[in-house]
Amino acid sequence: MKKLKKEDIKQEVFDLYDDYAHSKIDRRIFIEKLSLYAIGGITLPSLLSFIMPNYKNAIVKQTDPRLETAYITYNSPNGGGNIRGLLAKPLDVKNKLPGIIVVHENRGLNPYIEDVGRRAALEGFITLSPDALTPLGGYPGNDDDGRELQRKRDRNEMLEDFIAAYEYLKSHKDCNGKIGVVGFCFGGWIANMMAVKVPTLGAAVPFYGGQPTSEEAAQIKAPLMLQFAGLDTRVNEGWLAFEEVLKAHKKEYIVHFYPEVNHGFHNNTTPRFDEPAATLAWDRTITFFKNKLK
């Protein structure tokens, strides 16, 4: 069987996966269309295996000795009730730390997002990565089922779950009360909306996140760092209108577009991952939080 490389994959395959991952097409249609690209020694099983997430290799492992991690439960009275999340912080905290809420994609708290929470904790933050699928039993162990579960929840109720996470972390004994949020895809929309809904939010970094309405955007008080993938036409088409509102209301924001990379470029578990762009975007994110959450 041919060992696939990223350069073997046509852009149309990445676009097709994006449609599937965001529920524009179902699995049957995804497989049917994907099979059209199984040519020239590339089999459908190998193509499917290559394009789907592989969670075997975490950047910061769950057992990293530099961190203290634990699953906690907090209450979300206006959302899903008791919500489970991964709390992470550097070992032997002596001073109170700024906090970061890490928001998952449209499939629950999968291993990649837990890894991101640990990465941020290693940078000197206390982080909370909630699982909005908790009311439905939690992340089910694979992204396909996770997406199906998340579609059963109301996104505004899930937004309340992450706002409640902010309140929980703000009052944590090891937190200095200054909180930022970083989110990816669906989580990017949540990050934008927390900037709308939480007047005391310290900073928000949405990665390829859907934009608020013009009326909502006018209410933003938190400084924003917006991260976009250059090839992500689906999300990017809303940027110009969003920027007009941010400019008109003199909001504080920085925007970065990363050329020739796909939606999900930060996610190191899929072939959409672009290491140079992901590293640069993450370095910018951490620097932004360190500046804004002092």
PyMOL commands that set and color helices and strands:
alter all, ss='L'
color gray80, all
select helices_A, chain A and resi 6-8+11-21+27-37+44-51+111-122+134-136+143-150+155-170+186-197+214-217+233-236+239-248+275-292
alter helices_A, ss='H'
color red, helices_A
select strands_A, chain A and resi 67-76+81-90+97-103+126-130+175-184+203-207+224-229+253-258
alter strands_A, ss='S'
color yellow, strands_A
deselect
rebuild
show_as cartoon
